[in-house]
């Protein structure tokens, strides 16, 4: 059991690092993305910016699922990468289908992966909401500034 918790802690640190680096990259690039869309798609820039943000966050989750799936392959739990990724996706998303299961030796890892995924999906939701709030807040400020400028 100590071995499972130790390996799980390392996998959790890895997935949190992937998430933190991806979200940091998105924060640094969101202004650039929005500016790029302003030039070509003025009316749809916020929606297109949000699509890029969500796809980047989704990519982080895919990488995290692969990290867990590759661990399960290396641990000898599955014969194919597809089965490892299927189980990992099911566990990470907390869906837990149950048609593919871990051996008694590693079964605690499935629950830990689910807790890891649950936390990271919550973080993603908060992040996407904040990006969306910032985009719309910026738009409201521009409209407010324009309307107050009309009164002068």
N, C-alpha and C positions, 0 to 999 in steps of 0.2 A: 504494500500500500504506500509506503514511503517513496518507493521508486516512482509510482504513478503520480503522486503529488509533486515530486521534484520535476519530472518530465513535463507535467501539465503546467507547472509554474513557468518553465522555460518557453513552452509553446504560447502561453498567455502573454508573456513579455514580448515574444516575437510578433504576435498578432497586434498587440497594442502599439508596438513600434511602427508596424506597417500602417496602422490606422492614423497614428499621430503624424507620420511623415506625409501621408496622402492628404490629410486634411490641411496640414500646413502648406503644402504645395497648392491646394485649391485656394486657400486664403490669399496666397501671394499672386495667384493667376486670375482670380475672379474679376478684378478690375480690367485686366487686359482682355479677357474673354468678352466682357460686356462692351468694351470700347470697340473691339473687332465687330461685334454684332451691330453696334450702333451705326457703323458705316454702311452696312448692307441691309439690315433688317430693323429699321427704327422701331416699328410697332411691336415687333416680336422679340426684342432684345432680352427682356427679362425672362421670358419663357425659355428662350434658347440658352441663356446663361444658366438657368436652373437645370435644364436638361444636361448640360455639361457637368455641373456640380454633382447631380445625382448619379450620372454615369461614372464619374471619378470615385465617388463613395462606393458604388456598387463594385467597381473594379477592386477596391480595397477588400471588400468582403470576399470576392472570388479568390484573391490571393490568400486570404486567411483560411478559407476552406481548403485550399490546396495544401497549405502548410500542415493542417491537421491530417488531411488525406494522405499526404506523403509519409507522415509519421506512422499512420496505421499500416501503410504498405511496408515500411522499414521494420515495423514490429512483427510483420508476418501475419497480420490479422486478415488480410484479403489477398486473393490470388490475382486480381486484376485492379488496375488503376481505376477503372470505371466503378467497381464495387466500393473501393475505398472512398472515392469522391461522392458517390451516392450516399453512403453512410454519413460521411462528414457533412454534406449539405443538409441531410435530414437532421443531424444532431445540432449543427451550428444554428440552423433556423428554428430550432426547438420543435420542429414538426414531429420528429421521432416516429417514423413509420413502423418500425419494429420488424420488418420483413428481412432485414439484414442486421445482425447483431454482432457484438464483440464477444470474444471468449471471456470466461470468468477472470482470467489473468488481467485483462485490460478494460473490463466493462465500466469501471469507475470513470475512465477517460471520456466516455460518451456523455456522461452527465456534466463533467467539467467543461467539455467543449460547448455544450448547450448553454451553460452559465456564461461562458466567454462570449458566445454569439449574442445572447440576450443583452449583455452589457454593451457590446459594440454596436448593435442595432439601435439601442437607446441613444448612445452617443451620436450616431449618424443622424437620427431623427432630430435631435436638438441642434446639431450643426446645420442641417438643411433648413430647418425653421429659421435659424438666425441669419443665414445667408439670404433667405427669402425676405425676411423682415428688413434687412439692410437695403436690399434692392428696392423694395417698395417705399421705405422711409426716405431714401434718397430721391425718389421720384416725387414724393409728396412735398419734400423741401423745395425742389425745383419749381413745382406748380405754385407753392405758397410764395416763393420769391417773385415769380412772374406776376402773380395777381397783386401782390403788394407793390410791385414796381409800376403797375398800371394805374394805381391810385395816386401816385405822386405827381 
